[in-house]
Amino acid sequence: MPNAKILSEKQAAVAALTEKIQKASAGVLVDYKGITVEEDTALRRECRENGVEYTVVKNTLLRFAFNNTGLSELDGLLNGTTSLALCESDVVAPARVMADYAKKLNDKFEIKGGFMEGKAVDLETIKSLAAIPALPVLQAQVLGTMLAPITGLAVVLKQIAEKQGAPAEEAAAE
């Protein structure tokens, strides 16, 4: 039987983890066995840059937190070494960052599963989310799509003006 101090510390850790999971829009569970300190440091840096909180968690504490948040179907994934990547604002960020590192580190880093908007998701869903580009890239693609017709119109008007004999600058000035 653990003493009261240790028990209260573990209960506080579970409560804090439960709160983080409830606030998160998405989370990814990862098996990280065998990665070096250098690789871990690079992973944590990229997580910070993308707004992802990455922590190594004891399976028993995570199991209690998942049961508190209604994600008990993820209990089967809690074996071996486990780390958790969470993000409050971007549903895609944890999946994208973890999938990138899973590709880079091959057998050392493996995605187990995850959750999104309070519901457990399978590995295929996480891989699908990881394939979605980052938000700034998506915004640039949309902007490029919106500007394409305007750019095409400007090119056509310039060609018409040049065909009529007036240089484009004079046609624009008139």
Salt bridges, closest charged atoms under 4 A:
GLU19 OE2 - LYS23 NZ 3.15
ASP31 OD2 - LYS33 NZ 3.11
GLU39 OE2 - LYS108 NZ 3.21
ASP40 OD2 - ARG44 NE 2.81
GLU46 OE1 - LYS104 NZ 3.96
GLU53 OE2 - LYS20 NZ 2.75
